Amino acid sequence: MRSTQLQDSEPQDRGNRHFVEQADELTSQLEEHSIRFAFQDGAIEQICSHPDDPVWVLNVKRGIISLFQNMAHKATSSKNHIEEVKFALAFCNYDV
């Protein structure tokens, strides 16, 4: 991760954003070590993190990586279902 910016927003007004306190310290921890992951057929197969990354940093990176995962190509009709992703369960709605 590079040039990371951390901002907070109001739930009722997403346009109202402000920088997070201690952002410099948090972004330096996020950017300190790279992370590698295996991506195959729309799914994350494996994540290799640095052993010195704090747990919260690893969780943020996992969340970002999980955005790449897409199982929609398996859908043949519109449906709602619980999809198992590498680190959690997610409610998904696919419109085909």
Backbone as ProteinMPNN parsed JSONL, in Angstrom:
{"seq_chain_A": "MRSTQLQDSEPQDRGNRHFVEQADELTSQLEEHSIRFAFQDGAIEQICSHPDDPVWVLNVKRGIISLFQNMAHKATSSKNHIEEVKFALAFCNYDV", "coords_chain_A": {"N_chain_A": [[0.842, -1.162, 0.0], [0.5, 2.204, -0.799], [0.716, 5.77, -0.46], [-1.483, 6.07, 1.267], [-4.586, 7.178, 2.549], [-6.456, 8.05, 5.336], [-9.719, 8.59, 6.171], [-12.573, 9.843, 7.873], [-16.094, 9.537, 7.806], [-19.431, 10.869, 7.961], [-22.244, 8.888, 8.722], [-24.786, 9.717, 7.785], [-24.154, 11.667, 5.999], [-22.15, 11.262, 3.643], [-20.458, 12.834, 2.176], [-19.328, 14.568, 3.933], [-16.372, 14.603, 5.127], [-13.434, 13.964, 7.099], [-9.999, 14.019, 8.059], [-8.516, 11.291, 9.811], [-7.59, 11.262, 13.252], [-4.209, 10.915, 14.246], [-3.437, 9.868, 11.817], [-1.052, 9.771, 10.348], [0.633, 8.021, 11.788], [-0.903, 5.66, 11.67], [-1.111, 5.205, 8.872], [1.575, 4.814, 8.241], [2.059, 2.374, 9.478], [0.334, 0.745, 8.005], [1.534, 0.849, 5.506], [4.058, -0.165, 5.853], [4.849, -2.917, 5.428], [4.618, -5.151, 2.663], [1.986, -7.2, 1.224], [1.167, -10.406, 0.035], [-0.892, -12.245, -2.231], [-2.786, -15.037, -3.479], [-4.72, -15.329, -6.328], [-7.31, -16.844, -7.917], [-9.45, -17.719, -10.474], [-11.455, -15.811, -9.72], [-11.456, -16.013, -6.97], [-9.93, -15.634, -3.752], [-7.201, -17.429, -2.955], [-5.053, -17.709, -1.171], [-3.327, -15.893, 1.377], [-0.403, -14.162, 2.113], [1.157, -12.733, 4.666], [3.237, -10.28, 6.329], [5.14, -11.246, 9.141], [5.487, -9.335, 11.147], [3.426, -7.54, 10.971], [0.86, -5.832, 12.688], [-2.188, -7.177, 14.114], [-4.48, -5.648, 13.503], [-3.647, -4.298, 11.201], [-3.263, -6.407, 9.403], [-5.935, -7.265, 9.239], [-7.176, -5.053, 7.987], [-5.862, -5.116, 5.513], [-6.685, -7.659, 4.639], [-9.415, -7.152, 4.345], [-9.393, -5.299, 2.215], [-8.234, -6.86, 0.184], [-10.214, -8.823, -0.024], [-12.151, -7.509, -1.468], [-11.5, -7.901, -4.092], [-12.367, -10.41, -4.629], [-14.734, -12.29, -6.38], [-17.557, -13.982, -6.914], [-19.586, -13.924, -8.68], [-19.562, -14.815, -11.304], [-20.35, -17.416, -11.239], [-23.045, -17.411, -10.966], [-26.168, -18.2, -12.365], [-28.695, -17.3, -12.421], [-30.767, -14.696, -11.019], [-30.244, -14.191, -7.57], [-30.269, -14.423, -3.98], [-27.96, -15.064, -1.464], [-25.885, -16.584, 1.103], [-22.519, -16.168, 1.006], [-19.502, -17.858, 1.245], [-16.54, -16.438, 1.977], [-12.965, -16.031, 2.01], [-12.312, -15.226, 4.642], [-14.628, -14.726, 6.04], [-18.265, -14.648, 6.249], [-20.524, -13.533, 3.79], [-23.361, -11.639, 2.831], [-24.872, -11.851, -0.227], [-26.193, -10.44, -3.227], [-27.041, -11.282, -6.362], [-27.79, -10.084, -9.496], [-28.835, -11.289, -12.457]], "CA_chain_A": [[0.0, 0.0, 0.0], [1.25, 3.455, -0.872], [-0.089, 7.003, -0.482], [-2.723, 5.748, 1.96], [-5.27, 8.258, 3.251], [-7.518, 7.587, 6.219], [-10.709, 9.625, 6.407], [-13.797, 9.447, 8.559], [-17.261, 10.192, 7.218], [-20.675, 10.784, 8.712], [-23.141, 7.924, 8.074], [-25.902, 10.395, 7.125], [-23.626, 12.615, 5.012], [-20.855, 10.694, 3.237], [-19.616, 13.884, 1.629], [-18.699, 15.264, 5.054], [-15.226, 13.782, 5.518], [-12.294, 14.621, 7.728], [-8.896, 13.087, 8.273], [-8.5, 10.592, 11.09], [-6.504, 11.634, 14.153], [-3.058, 9.995, 14.219], [-3.418, 9.222, 10.505], [0.327, 9.524, 9.911], [1.107, 6.805, 12.453], [-1.658, 4.521, 11.156], [-0.739, 4.927, 7.486], [2.938, 4.264, 8.183], [1.966, 0.953, 9.814], [-0.301, 0.059, 6.873], [2.431, 0.834, 4.352], [5.39, -0.656, 6.202], [5.141, -4.225, 4.819], [3.714, -5.56, 1.588], [1.258, -8.45, 1.435], [0.995, -11.155, -1.218], [-2.046, -13.131, -2.207], [-3.042, -15.847, -4.677], [-6.049, -15.057, -6.863], [-7.569, -17.852, -8.945], [-10.853, -17.837, -10.909], [-12.33, -14.935, -8.965], [-11.417, -16.29, -5.53], [-8.646, -15.511, -3.067], [-6.78, -18.762, -2.521], [-4.097, -17.666, -0.072], [-2.75, -14.59, 1.711], [0.879, -14.268, 2.82], [1.428, -11.44, 5.283], [4.503, -10.147, 7.042], [4.914, -11.643, 10.54], [5.528, -8.186, 12.048], [2.226, -6.715, 10.84], [-0.108, -5.988, 13.769], [-3.429, -7.843, 13.71], [-5.408, -4.704, 12.874], [-3.136, -4.028, 9.854], [-3.592, -7.584, 8.602], [-7.376, -7.27, 9.002], [-7.466, -4.034, 6.979], [-5.377, -5.637, 4.235], [-7.597, -8.749, 4.255], [-10.65, -6.533, 3.868], [-9.148, -4.732, 0.883], [-8.036, -7.974, -0.75], [-11.483, -9.531, -0.232], [-12.923, -6.783, -2.468], [-11.172, -8.453, -5.401], [-13.028, -11.703, -4.79], [-16.022, -12.165, -7.046], [-18.099, -15.281, -7.282], [-20.77, -13.679, -9.502], [-19.495, -15.554, -12.56], [-20.978, -18.722, -11.043], [-24.487, -17.248, -10.897], [-26.873, -18.395, -13.632], [-29.957, -16.58, -12.288], [-30.758, -13.756, -9.893], [-30.436, -14.894, -6.316], [-29.675, -13.955, -2.736], [-27.415, -16.181, -0.706], [-24.725, -16.35, 1.943], [-21.339, -16.627, 0.285], [-18.335, -18.017, 2.099], [-15.311, -15.868, 1.448], [-11.81, -16.607, 2.696], [-12.19, -14.885, 6.059], [-15.907, -14.364, 6.655], [-19.456, -14.922, 5.469], [-21.045, -12.278, 3.259], [-24.647, -11.722, 2.173], [-24.683, -11.385, -1.61], [-27.344, -10.403, -4.105], [-26.598, -11.244, -7.743], [-28.842, -9.891, -10.488], [-28.331, -11.748, -13.758]], "C_chain_A": [[0.892, 1.23, 0.0], [0.273, 4.626, -0.934], [-1.458, 6.79, 0.157], [-3.284, 6.98, 2.659], [-6.382, 7.653, 4.091], [-8.443, 8.754, 6.517], [-11.914, 9.024, 7.102], [-14.939, 10.183, 7.89], [-18.47, 9.996, 8.119], [-21.613, 9.817, 7.996], [-24.276, 8.593, 7.298], [-25.447, 11.341, 6.018], [-22.237, 12.167, 4.6], [-19.917, 11.73, 2.642], [-18.883, 14.67, 2.704], [-17.583, 14.379, 5.599], [-14.168, 14.618, 6.194], [-11.236, 13.56, 8.017], [-8.918, 12.526, 9.689], [-7.335, 11.101, 11.934], [-5.434, 10.543, 14.119], [-2.942, 9.262, 12.884], [-1.996, 8.897, 10.053], [0.876, 8.229, 10.507], [0.41, 5.565, 11.889], [-1.257, 4.18, 9.725], [0.675, 4.363, 7.388], [2.93, 2.776, 8.534], [1.333, 0.158, 8.673], [0.662, -0.119, 5.704], [3.777, 0.173, 4.617], [5.76, -1.958, 5.487], [4.129, -4.527, 3.715], [3.014, -6.867, 1.98], [1.079, -9.104, 0.073], [-0.229, -12.033, -1.091], [-2.186, -13.848, -3.535], [-4.498, -15.653, -5.07], [-6.287, -16.009, -8.024], [-9.064, -17.927, -9.234], [-11.808, -17.034, -10.041], [-12.309, -15.131, -7.466], [-10.007, -16.089, -4.985], [-8.295, -16.882, -2.51], [-5.911, -18.721, -1.271], [-3.604, -16.238, 0.131], [-1.477, -14.821, 2.515], [1.233, -12.878, 3.351], [2.801, -11.447, 5.946], [4.263, -10.481, 8.509], [4.921, -10.473, 11.525], [4.324, -7.256, 11.912], [1.32, -6.921, 12.052], [-1.41, -6.593, 13.235], [-4.365, -6.872, 13.0], [-4.971, -4.376, 11.449], [-3.484, -5.191, 8.929], [-5.086, -7.612, 8.284], [-7.788, -6.23, 7.965], [-7.044, -4.542, 5.602], [-6.245, -6.786, 3.74], [-8.898, -8.188, 3.688], [-10.504, -5.962, 2.47], [-8.999, -5.836, -0.15], [-9.353, -8.681, -1.041], [-12.374, -8.81, -1.242], [-12.645, -7.288, -3.884], [-11.933, -9.741, -5.689], [-14.403, -11.499, -5.392], [-16.485, -13.534, -7.494], [-19.307, -15.131, -8.202], [-20.747, -14.475, -10.802], [-20.131, -16.936, -12.452], [-22.502, -18.637, -11.035], [-25.109, -17.413, -12.28], [-28.246, -17.733, -13.599], [-29.842, -15.639, -11.099], [-31.017, -14.521, -8.609], [-29.786, -14.138, -5.17], [-29.118, -15.171, -2.027], [-26.27, -15.718, 0.188], [-23.534, -16.966, 1.229], [-20.17, -16.732, 1.248], [-17.128, -17.454, 1.372], [-14.175, -16.358, 2.332], [-11.829, -16.367, 4.205], [-13.506, -14.578, 6.75], [-17.054, -14.907, 5.808], [-20.019, -13.59, 5.015], [-22.392, -12.541, 2.607], [-24.491, -11.113, 0.796], [-26.005, -11.412, -2.364], [-26.829, -10.256, -5.529], [-27.81, -11.086, -8.649], [-28.27, -10.244, -11.845], [-29.355, -11.424, -14.817]], "O_chain_A": [[1.901, 1.29, 0.703], [-0.856, 4.483, -1.403], [-2.469, 7.273, -0.352], [-2.543, 7.735, 3.288], [-7.161, 6.834, 3.603], [-8.015, 9.78, 7.046], [-12.227, 7.845, 6.935], [-14.778, 11.323, 7.454], [-18.517, 9.073, 8.932], [-21.768, 9.911, 6.778], [-24.687, 8.083, 6.256], [-26.254, 11.77, 5.193], [-21.245, 12.644, 5.151], [-18.704, 11.522, 2.61], [-17.913, 15.368, 2.407], [-17.826, 13.508, 6.434], [-14.013, 15.807, 5.917], [-11.537, 12.379, 8.192], [-9.294, 13.213, 10.639], [-6.241, 11.342, 11.424], [-5.757, 9.364, 13.975], [-2.407, 8.155, 12.829], [-1.765, 7.856, 9.439], [1.508, 7.437, 9.809], [1.052, 4.541, 11.658], [-1.08, 3.009, 9.391], [0.942, 3.518, 6.534], [3.697, 2.0, 7.965], [1.743, -0.971, 8.4], [0.607, -1.124, 4.995], [4.557, -0.026, 3.686], [6.879, -2.084, 4.99], [2.948, -4.2, 3.824], [3.402, -7.538, 2.936], [0.864, -8.419, -0.926], [-0.569, -12.505, -0.006], [-1.766, -13.347, -4.578], [-5.399, -15.795, -4.243], [-5.549, -15.985, -9.008], [-9.857, -18.176, -8.327], [-12.869, -17.534, -9.666], [-13.07, -14.48, -6.751], [-9.019, -16.344, -5.675], [-9.025, -17.425, -1.681], [-6.016, -19.593, -0.408], [-3.48, -15.472, -0.824], [-1.474, -15.585, 3.48], [1.563, -11.971, 2.587], [3.433, -12.493, 6.096], [3.265, -10.035, 9.075], [4.407, -10.609, 12.636], [4.21, -6.285, 12.66], [1.035, -8.062, 12.416], [-1.689, -6.522, 12.038], [-4.981, -7.234, 11.997], [-5.817, -4.195, 10.573], [-3.945, -4.983, 7.807], [-5.465, -7.952, 7.163], [-8.664, -6.498, 7.143], [-7.794, -4.41, 4.635], [-6.515, -6.881, 2.543], [-9.416, -8.679, 2.685], [-11.392, -6.123, 1.634], [-9.572, -5.758, -1.237], [-9.594, -9.097, -2.175], [-13.266, -9.43, -1.819], [-13.475, -7.114, -4.776], [-12.122, -10.116, -6.846], [-15.154, -10.626, -4.956], [-15.868, -14.162, -8.355], [-19.989, -16.118, -8.478], [-21.805, -14.783, -11.35], [-20.42, -17.562, -13.472], [-23.181, -19.663, -11.091], [-24.63, -16.831, -13.253], [-28.897, -17.614, -14.637], [-28.934, -15.767, -10.277], [-31.891, -15.387, -8.553], [-28.88, -13.327, -5.364], [-29.767, -16.217, -2.002], [-25.757, -14.608, 0.045], [-23.546, -18.149, 0.891], [-19.884, -15.789, 1.987], [-16.745, -17.927, 0.302], [-14.427, -17.044, 3.323], [-11.398, -17.232, 4.967], [-13.513, -14.208, 7.924], [-16.834, -15.546, 4.779], [-19.995, -12.617, 5.769], [-22.562, -13.542, 1.911], [-24.028, -9.98, 0.664], [-26.831, -12.302, -2.159], [-26.246, -9.229, -5.876], [-28.753, -11.873, -8.571], [-27.344, -9.594, -12.331], [-29.142, -11.72, -15.993]]}, "name": "protein", "num_of_chains": 1, "seq": "MRSTQLQDSEPQDRGNRHFVEQADELTSQLEEHSIRFAFQDGAIEQICSHPDDPVWVLNVKRGIISLFQNMAHKATSSKNHIEEVKFALAFCNYDV"}
